[in-house]
Amino acid sequence: MNPVLIRSLFKWALICLGVLSFAAACGPATERGKPRKRMTCAECHPELVKKYETGVVHEPVKDKSCESCHLHHGLVPSVVMRQPVPTVCLSCHPSFRDADKKKSVHSPARKGECLSCHQAHNSDSAGLLKSAPEKLCFDCHAKDNFAKTHLHGALEDGCGTCHTPHMADQPKLLTMASDELCASCHDTDDSGFAAAHQDYPVKSRCIDCHAQHSSNDPKMLKEVVHPPVRSGDCNDCHQVEGDAVKLQSSEGSICLNCHDDVPEAAQHAPVSAGECRECHAPHASEHEGMLAEAPTRVCLKCHDFGEKLKNPRSEHKPVKNGECMACHGGHAGAGGALLKQAAEELCFSCHDRKAYADTLNSHAPAKEGLCLDCHDPHRSGESSLLVKKQSDLCFSCHKMTVLERGKFSLHQPFSQGNCSDCHAPHGGDTPGLLKGSLNQGELCLGCHENLAAKTKAETAHYPFAERDCEACHAPHSSDQASLIKDEPGQVCLNCHGDVEEVRQFKVQHEPVAKKQCVVCHSGHGTANPSFLIKSQPALCLDCHSEIAKDWKVGARHAPAAEDCTTCHSAHGSNNKGMTRVASGQLCVECHDIDDAGFNSAHQGIKPGLQSCVTCHDPHGAPEKNLLYPVKHEPFSPDNCIVCHEGSAQ
């Protein structure tokens, strides 16, 4: 058999043996033919058994039946629930499955948040509550309503006297109908009860007048009491017919007998219909103006006010605080929507007109008080109560500006539609509604802080040093990179007109011909001469790398290695190779052709002025004499006289 195959089979046999051994170790091991019993949670965690054995203990914990709720985790040190809460709870407490059929459900129970109130294992309080009921309820329910001078006697035995903790067939988790509940303690047939109610046959609607939990009134009346109720003059509105208490006349007319100051014009619909109890409680209330419920609840019964908007990003402060009456009249209003004033004036009763409308440069809608053109009066899915996305809102009027979004380069706030990053939406002292002055780059450098210090450098480009950003950049968008307001070269030529003369030269530097000044120059400035983006010769070598091919192992012409502009004109020239002057004249600026050493090196032949570069590479070469590496046969052994007799001209 193949030796390789034998080794492979042996290797797999060992692996299989290891797997089987591991499986055997994990499974129920045998000892003398008997299966070993798997340890229970209580046997592995005796410290938890001790911890959870005091007080009121959850039934599965008491029975050491941890697996009722938890999965056996084996060697993995983690607590894993058999099912998530509340599903795991419902297996023992199935009555909660009927919660949807109940009239009221406690909020934590409805959300399945059992552990909001209960401990999972044991507790010092009945029902496995996290703390005593008289403390636990106040974790969510404000204590103010239970801390007034006079406390309802039922509360001495706790909230459970009247309420069920989870769900009920009655509103507000009551254990029975409210009138029936009150009568379970208060005997309505008692003579004292009748006398307290002016001998009216009162049998129901107790909470019309009385506070359920606590009150500052010894008779447990609510905070705001209708004057006839306070004075005991029930006959002002009511009359008794047998065992029935009835109104003396229709609801609307009986109210107007006293409340005759309600304006006739621009009335609230319930007022016009004489349906006062749509908003008001007839006898007593916990709210100002005898409202039947908190102002927001009263209003929201009919008015949406954006209530259906999920997770609003902004809410008007009066709406958030439930102060509908801060802007609206309850019965009538001077403006539409029952506003206390015309909308153009109402906003300025809270928002300073000088800051929002009467600025040096005001936004037209703000100046005219047309706040609702941009803002929702109640709540919004956008910031600052905007009626729509900021960009959509601004561009709905500034229609020409939106066309700029199709350009190549966009200012980031403009591309994101965050107009208010740069513009004050209401107005200010700066033209263009800008949030800061363009003078000295105040507005721009507020975001571009990294450039602020560079403007003070001695090597800063003049417009940049003056912080005149608009000299070169467009504020919103441009068809050029970096928001340059025109072709980069053209922007430069607006100031550097002398460079335009280069177009007259026979040879132009390609970036200059294409007006690509930023290929070589920095728009803001650098420490290099002429704001070059790199020092010489590194800058030129980015494009002309071939001239340095012999510099590492051969010889380099000193001017070329130090500064290209020693010989070349940066923008253009009438000479070949863009040299400052004709090549021969350029060479003799450094090399004395009448020198004896020069004459000896050239074998007594005086070269012509234009012939230097026919033999020598002006940038660098393999040899120190800078001669081209490929040479003519007679020239190769330095024998010039074969072809050149006497002095060359």
N, C-alpha and C positions, 0 to 999 in steps of 0.2 A: 504493500500500500504506500501511497505517496507520503513521505515524512511530513511535509507541510500540512497535509490534510489531517494526519494523526495529531499533530500539535494543536491544530484548530479545534478538533473534536474534544481533545483533552481540556482545552481552555474553556469551552462552553459547558462541559460537564462540571467543572469546578464552580462556574457561575451559577448553574442550576442548583447545585448542592447548597451553595450559600443562600440562595433565595429561599429554598425549602427550609433550611435551618432557621432563617429569620421568621418565616411564616409560622413555624412550629413554636418559636419563642413567643410570638404575639398571641397565638391561639391558646385555648385551654390546655395546659400541659398535663401530662399524666404522671402519677406517682404510684407505682405498684398497681397499675391498671385502673386507678381511680382518677376521673377528671378533676382538675383543680378549679375551685369556685372563684369566679371573678370578684374582686373586692368591690364593695359598695362605696358610694361617695362618703358616707359617714365614717367608714373604716379608714379611708385615706385622709379625711379632713376632720379629725376629732376636735381640733381647735375651733372650727366653725360650728360644730354641734354644740359645744359649750357656749359659744358666743350667742347663738340663737335660741337657747333653751329658756330664757327668762321672759317675763311679762306675758303679753298676748302673743301666742305663737301661731303662725300660719299652719293650717292643717297638714299639708304635705311635709312641712319641716318637722312638725311634731312626730309624724309617722316615719321620719327619715327617708321619705320618698322623693329625693331630690330629682329623680328622673321624670317626675310629673311635669316639671318645668324645664329642666336642663337636659342636654344630651351628654352622654358619657364621653369624656374627652380623652381618656387613655393617657398616653405619654405627652400629649400636647398641652402645655400649661395655659389654657384659655377657657373662659366661661362662655359656653355656647347655649343659647336658648333653644328649646325644642321648637318653638314658634315665637314670632315677635309679639310684644305687648301691643294691643289687647287680645289678640287671637288666643294666646296661651291661657289667658284668664277666663275666656268664654267657655273653655272646656269644662270648667267647674261652676261657672256663674252664667248659665245659659239665659237667664232672664233678661240680660242686657242686649240680647239679640232683638228684643222687641222695642228697643229705644225709639225707632222711627215711628212707632204707632202712638207714642206718648205725646201729650200736649206740651210738656216742657221737659227738657233734659239739661242737667248740670253741664256747663261748658266743658270741663275736663272729661266727663263721661262721654259726651258727644264726640270729642276729638280722640277718644281712646287713650287718654293720658292718665291711666290708673295710678301711676306712680307720682302724680302731682300731689295726691292726698294720702296715699297709702304706702306703708313700708312693705317690702316683698317678703321678708322672713319673720320678723317679730317687732313688737312695738310696746311702749309703756302705756299706750292709749287703746281704748276699745276700738274694734273694727280695724285694727292694724293702722290706725291713723298716724301720721307723722308727728303730730302733737295734739294736745287736748283740743276738742272742737272749738271752744271759745277763743282759742288762739289761732287755730288753723284757718278758720273762715276769713280772718282779717288779713291773711297773706294776700288775698285777692280783693276783698270787699273793703271799701274805705270805712274807717272807724268813725268818721265824723257823724254819720247818720245814727250811730249807736251810743253817742257820748254826750247827748244833750241832758238838760237838767232832770227830766223825768223819763224813766226807763219803763218800757212795756213790761209788765210783770211776767209775761210768758218767757221773756229772755233769761229770767233767773234760772230756768231749767235748760237753757241752751237753744240754739237755732232749731234743733230737731223737734221742739214743741209744735212748731207750725210747718216746718219744711222737711221734705225728704231729701236725702243727700244726693241721689242719683237721677231719678226721673219720676214724673208724676202725671196723673190724668188731669191735673189742674194747672192753671198758669202759675208761674213763679215757684214751681216745685212745692206748692201747698199740699198738705196732707188731705184736705177736703175743700169744698167750695168755700170761698172767703166768708160769706155770711154764716154758713153753717159752722165754720171754724170759730168765728167770734162768739156765736151763741153757745158753743161748747163750754165757754167759761163765763160769759155774761148773760144773765137771765133777763131776757127782754120783757118778760111779764112782771118783773119786780117793780113795785111802786116807786122805788128810788130811781130806777132806770127811766121810767116814764117821766118823773118829775125833772130829771136832768135834760130831757128832750122836750120840755114845755108841753108835756102830756100829748105829744104827737105820737101816733101809733108807728113808731120807727122799728122796723124789723130787719131792715137790709141796708146795703150800701154804706156800711160803717166807715169804710176807708175813704168815702167822699169827704169826710170832715176830719177823721182822726189819723194821726201818724201811726204807722205799724210798729216802729222800733223804739224811737225816743222822741221827745218833744220838749220845748222850753215852756210849754203851757201845762198847767197842772191837770187840765182835762184831756191832755194828750191831743189837742187840736194841732193841725198843721201850722206851718210858719205864717202863711198868708191866709187870713180868714175874711170871708165876705162880711161886711159890717152888719147886715141883718142877722147873720148867724152869731156873731160875737155878742150882739145886744139881745139875742133871744127873740127877735121880731120875725119869726118864721112866717107870720101872717102877711108880711109885706109882699111875699111872692106866692105863698102856698095857701091852700084851704083844705080842710079835712072833709071827706065824704065817706062816712062809714069808717071802714078800716083802711081806706086809701088816702094817700097824700097827693094832691093834684096842684098844678099851677093855676093861678087865678086867670091867666090869659095865655096867649101864644108866647112861645119862647122869646122871639125877637122883640115883640111889643113890650113884654114885661121888663126886659132889660133896659129898653130905651126910656122907660118911665123915670129911671134915675140917670142913666148914661145918655144924656141928650146932646153930648158934645161931639158925637161922631160925625165927621164931615160927610156931606152928601155926594161929593164928586170923587172920582177915582177910588172907588171903594173896593176893598178886598171882597172876593166872591162870597165867602160865608157871611160877611157883614150885610151885603146886599140881600142875601137870602134869609137874613134873620136867624142864622144858625150859629149862635154865639158859642154853643157848647162844642162846636167842631174844634175850637182852640182853647176855650176856657173851662175851668172847673166851676161848678155852680156854687159850691159851699166853701171849700178851702183848698189850698194848694201849697206845695213846697217851693213854688217858683214865683218870681215877681210877675205882677200883672194877672195873678190867678190863672196862669196857664195850666192846662190839664197835665202836661208833661214838660220835660226839659224843652227849651225853645227849639232846638234842632229837631227833636223827635216830632214836635207839633208840626213844624214846617215841612219836614220830610214825608209826612203822611201824604202830602199832595205834590210837593215840589222835589224834583230829583237833585238839582244843584250839583250834578256830576258825581252823585253818591255811587253810581254804578261803575265809576271809573276805578279800576283796580290799581292799587299802588300808585297814587298820584305823586308826582315829583314835587309839586308845590301846592300849598293851600293858602287862601287868603286868611289872615290872622283872625278876623271876626268869625269866619266859618269854622276854623279849627277850634276856636274857643266856644262855639255854639252861640255866638252873639249876632243872630240874624237881625235883631232890632237895631244894631249899630248903624246899618245902612237902610233898612226897610221900616216903614210904618206898619203897625199891626192891622190897623183899620183902613187907613187911606194914606196916600202919598202925594207929594207935589210933582213927582216925575213918574215916568213909566215904571212898571214893575214895583209899584208902591214905594219907590225910593223917596227918602226924606227930602232930597233936593234933586234938581236936575243932574243927570249923570256928569255933565261937564263941570259941575261945581262940587258934587258930593265927594269925589276922590280927594280933593284938595282940603277937605276938612280934617284929614289925617296926614296926607302927604304934602309937605311944604311946597307951595306953588313956586316959590323962588328957586328951589332946587330942581324942580321937575319941568317947569314951563317957562318961567320968566328969566331964562338964561340968555347970555349974549347971542348964542347961536342955538336956537331951540329947534328940536325936531317938530315938524308941522303938526302931527297928531297930538303931541304933548302940549304944544302951545295953544291949540284949540280945544283942549280938554277932551279929546276923543280917545280916552284911555282904553275904551272897550274895543277899539279897532285892533289893538294888539294884545290886550290882556283879557283873560276870563275872570269874571268877578268872584268866582267861588273856588274852583280847584282845576288843576290842569295836569296832563301827563308830561308837560314840559316844565323847565325851570322858569322862575319868575312869572308864573301864571300865564305864559304865552298861549295864545289860542291855537298855535300850530308850531311846528319845528321852526327854529329861529331863521334858518336860511330861507325856508319857504315863505315865511312871513315877510322878511326884508325884500326878497326878490319879487314879491307880489306887487310891490310899488316900484322898486328899482329894476325895471325890466331890462334896461340896456346893460346893467352891470352883470346880470346873470350870463350874458353872452361871453363874458371874459373867462368863464369857467372852461371853455373849450380850447384854451391856449395850452401851450406845451408845459410851461412852468407856472405853478400856482403857489401863492403864499399859503402856508399851512393853515392859519385861521380861516382864510378865504375858502380853501378847498374843503375844510370840515364844516363850513357854514357857521362858524363862530364869529359873526360880525362884531359882537360886543367885546371881543378881545381887544379890538383897536378903537371901536366907536362907542361913544356914550349914547345909549338908545334914546335918552330924553333930551339931551343937549348939554352944552357947556360953554366955556369961554373960548374954545378953539375952533377955527373953521373946519368944515367937514365933519363936525360932531366927533372929532378925534378926542380920545381920552387923555392925550397928552400932546404937548407941542412938538412939531417936527424940528423946531429950532434946537440946534445942538444935539439932534438925534434923541431927544428925551423919550419919545414914544418907542422908537425902534430898539434902543438899547435897554429898555425895560425888559425885553425878552432876550435880546442878544447880548447878555451881560459879558460873555467871554470876549467880545470885541471892544468893550468900553475902555479897558486899560490900554489896548493897542492903539487907540486913537491918539493917545498922548505921546506915543513914541516919535522920536525925531525922524524916523524913516517912514512915517505914515504918508500915504498919498494925500494930496491936498484936500480933495473933497471929503475923504475919510477923516482926515485930521480935523476938518471943520465940522464933522458929523453931519454933513449934508447928504444923507442917504438918497434922497430923491434925485440928486444929480445924475445918478447912474441906475437906480432901481425903480421898478414899477411897484405900486402898493398892493395890487391884487394879483395880477398875472402877466405873463409875457410869453412870446414865442421863442424867447432865448433862455438859456440855462441861467440859474441863479437870479431870476426875475430882472435881468438886464433889460432896460426899457426899449432898447433898439438893438440892431446888430452890434455886438461888442465893439468892433472897430469903429463904427460910426459914432457910438457914444464917446469913445476916446477922442475921435477927431473933432468932436464938438468943442473940445478945449485945446487939443494938440493939433491945430490946423496946419502947423509947419510940416508935419509928417506927410501931409497930402502931396507935398512937392516930390515925394519919392516916386510918384506915378510917372514923372518925367524921365526917370532913369531907364536905361536899356535893360538893366538887370535888377529885378526886385526880389527881396526876400519873400518866399512863398507865403508865410503867415501874414506879412504886411499886405501883399497883393490880395489876399483873401479877407483882409481886415480882421484877422484873428490875433489881436494884440495879446490876449490872455494866454496864448501858447507860451509866451516868454515873460510877460509882465504880470504882477499881482495887482489886482484892482485896489486893494486896501493898503499895500505897501509892504516892503521887506527891508531887511538890513543890507541887502545887496544894492550895488549901484543901479540907478534907473529902475528900481523896484522889480528887478529880475527875480523870478521865482526860485532860481538857483544861482549859485556863483559860477563864474567862468573857470574852466571850460566845460564844467559838468552840464550846464544848460544846453550848449550847442551839441554836445555828444549824445544827448537824448535822440536827436535826429540824425546826426552825422557821425555815427559810431565808427565808420570805416576809417576815418583819419587817424584813429588811435590804435590801429591793429598791431603796430610794431612797437608801441610804447613800453610794453612790459619787458620784452627781451631784447629790443633793439635800441634805437636812439630817438629822442623826440626833439623837435625844433623848439627852442625855449619859448618864443612868443606864442606858439600854438598851445603849449602846455600851460601857459600862464593866463593868457587873455586873448581870445580870438579877435577882439576888436582892435588889437595892436595892428593887424594887417587888414581886417575886413570891416566894411561898413555894415552896421547892424540892420538897416532897413533897405538899402539899395545902393546901386552904383552904376556908373557907365562903363566900368571895367569888368572884364571876365573874372569870374570867381568872386564878384562883389568886393574886390579889393579897393582900398581907399584911393590908391593911385595905381598906375600901370605897374605890373609885377616887377619889372627891372628897376624902376625908380624906387619901388618899395624896398627892394633888397639893399640898395646902396645907402638907405637910411641908417643901416646897421653895419654893412660890410664895405670896407674901403678897398675898392678894386685897384687902387694905385699902390697898395701896401706890398712890400717885397714878399712877405709870407704868402699873401693871396696869389701873387704872380707865380711863385714857386709851386704852389699846390695845383696850379693850372698849367704846369709845364711851359711857362713863359708865354702862353697864349692868353691874350686879353679877351674875355668873352663879351659878347654884345649884351646890352642891358635887358633885352627881352629873352635872352637864352638861358637864364638861371634855372627856370623850372623845366627846361628840356632835359636836364641831367639830374637835378636835385628835387626830392619830394619836399615841398614847403612845410609839411606837418611832421613827418617822422619816417624813418626807414630802418632796415635791419642793421646798417653800418653807421658809424659815427659821422661819416662824411655826407650822410643823407642822400647818397646816390641811389637811384632806382635799382632794385634787385636784378632786373633783366637788362643786360647790357649788350650793345653792338660788339661783334667779335674783335675788331681792332681796338675798340674802347675798353674792352674788358681787361686786357693786361696793361691799361693806362698808357696806351700808345696812340695819342691823339694826332701826332704829326703825320701819320700815314694819310690822313684825310685833310688835315688843316695845316697849311704851311704859313708860317709867320703869325701875325696877330689876327685873330678873328675880329671881324667888325660887327 
